[in-house]
Amino acid sequence: MGFFRKLKEGLSKTKGAFINQMNEVVKSFRRVDEDLLEELEEVMIMADMGAATAGSVIDELRDRIKTDNIRDPEEVKTALGEILAGHIGEGEPLRLGTKPSVILVIGVNGVGKTTSIGKIANNLKKEGKKVIVAAADTFRAAAIEQLAVWCDRAGVELVRQNEGSDPASVVFDAIAAANKRQADVLIIDTAGRLHNKSNLMEELAKINRIISRELPGADRETLLVLDSTTGQNAVMQARKFKEAADITGLILTKLDGTAKGGAVFSIKSEVDIPVKFIGVGEKIDDMRPFDADMFVKALLDEGDGADEDYDEEDGEYEK
């Protein structure tokens, strides 16, 4: 099954809570008026899009209705889809121009951080890159063992120390291994505890100092993993992490298990951090680089996606 079809199926709960409800609202109106717009806004808020983003979308829709002289409620649905596509923001590729480049991954317990690292490592390896992973989340019970399982599945090397070791020491060893083995990408599993923001900032600062010293000029990404099932709570979490670290991109997991996928539309506008990966399942191939057009097409149930999949060579989803 292609990833596009997996995404369509994975978004079924969100479609039920959002798109299907939107269709019902549109069908119930014979003319375009404020009552229609108010009901559409309520549907978006119920899908966990967030009141601010939903209000902004409706304001744009109201202007579009006036500008294009839209009279048919069905045309409103088309315009709304185009506006939503604009709000979600374009996916941005990872900056991996140096050898090695570094990806730091942050995320609280339970969001799917470990599995995301394995899946991203698998993606990069399929692109022909040599990947090394550093197990620097050393204080979470069983974190190293879980990461080892996913690295084994992806077929990439893991640099590890004992549980409770200094994370910066693990990173130092991993950089040495990356240099020695001429790795293209070093992925670092870092802690994501937010109960003490200063501790998190200190730990990340220490790791970043080592990277700057040992790999001067290396391209660096800091990715935050968010659980999509938490809806607007994920948006709030992104805000808090942004205060503590220089987050360059988001990884959205568990989109297949939530009716709150509307939160994806508010992340870009409310937090201004690009979504770089999305996950729709537990298998190692169930995470791909984020493509805004593909996401909206899947959500709006456009196209059958029968033979649409990801082209590894040019990095695009095409039929």
Summary of the structure (lengths in Angstrom):
residues: 319
radius of gyration: 20.9
end to end distance: 13.2
largest distance: 68.5
contacts: 1101
relative contact order: 0.18
helix: 51%
strand: 14%
